[in-house]
Amino acid sequence: MKASDGTDEAKRRAGESASGQVENGMVVGLGTGSTAAHAIRALGEKVAAGMEIQGVPTSYQSRTLAREVGIPLCTLEAARPDIAIDGADQLQLDGALVKGGGAAHAREKIVDTSAPRCLIVADDTKLTDTLDHPIPVEVLPDAVPTVEQAIHERDGDPTVRTAQRKDGPVVTDNGNLVLDCAFGPIETPETLAASLSAIPGVVEHGLFIGVATELHIGSNDGVSIHSV
Ligand SMILES: O=C(CO)[C@H](O)[C@H](O)COP(=O)(O)O
């Protein structure tokens, strides 16, 4: 397959492919980002055609879009997802992912891990042999200085994520801040994931290990599906 340059068309193919796995009566975890949004729109079309599903949103963005396209929503208290569909910023074919480009990774990890099937949708430019994308780390605001120090001690380089159309930092849907932490090539993602989780003040980080069960990778001329 030809590389897609990360086009919206490749993202659409991936999103629509994953939405094709959703069956009548299912509860669906609704991921965040532009690729997951294609899946949500495709699910909205299924609902309009008579399919009965419920969505569990992972962010303000996915909740708003699901409402716009007519997907009935529920919470994790009401029902566990049968399947989750979510995007990624970078991924390996063994299913190790970096997420959190939209700062939604804390809720995404909760919803994605609550589903027996987690389908990751991405264009083919995001595939890599070795993860090296900065890892988003959601942090309680008071803990930023101590978490920054802990990241340096782990040979990482943290940067507070700043907002595009607001002065100051990005504030997550949970009221926290995000440190984008560059580690260079990550040879053992599971070790780094455990190490980041152990830092006091870290709410959640964007390394998703052992979460994805299927990868739907869109390109210019099709979709490839990989079981993990
Ligand atoms: O993790 C995410 C949000 O927190 C997104 O799924 C990830 O950033 C990919 O987004 P996009 O499909 O727009 O490239």
The ligand as an SDF file (V2000), in Angstrom:
LIG
                    3D

 14 13  0  0  0  0  0  0  0  0999 V2000
   -5.1440   10.3740   21.9950 O   0  0  0  0  0  0  0  0  0  0  0  0
   -5.8750   11.1500   21.4250 C   0  0  0  0  0  0  0  0  0  0  0  0
   -6.5510   12.2670   22.1210 C   0  0  0  0  0  0  0  0  0  0  0  0
   -6.1200   12.3860   23.4350 O   0  0  0  0  0  0  0  0  0  0  0  0
   -6.1160   11.0130   19.9690 C   0  0  0  0  0  0  0  0  0  0  0  0
   -6.7580    9.7850   19.7280 O   0  0  0  0  0  0  0  0  0  0  0  0
   -4.7990   11.0840   19.2500 C   0  0  0  0  0  0  0  0  0  0  0  0
   -4.2040   12.3300   19.5500 O   0  0  0  0  0  0  0  0  0  0  0  0
   -4.9590   10.9390   17.7210 C   0  0  0  0  0  0  0  0  0  0  0  0
   -5.6580   12.0300   17.2070 O   0  0  0  0  0  0  0  0  0  0  0  0
   -5.8650   12.2240   15.6300 P   0  0  0  0  0  0  0  0  0  0  0  0
   -6.7080   11.0690   15.1660 O   0  0  0  0  0  0  0  0  0  0  0  0
   -6.5650   13.5560   15.5080 O   0  0  0  0  0  0  0  0  0  0  0  0
   -4.5050   12.2340   14.9840 O   0  0  0  0  0  0  0  0  0  0  0  0
  1  2  2  0
  2  3  1  0
  2  5  1  0
  3  4  1  0
  5  6  1  0
  5  7  1  0
  7  8  1  0
  7  9  1  0
  9 10  1  0
 10 11  1  0
 11 12  2  0
 11 13  1  0
 11 14  1  0
M  END
$$$$
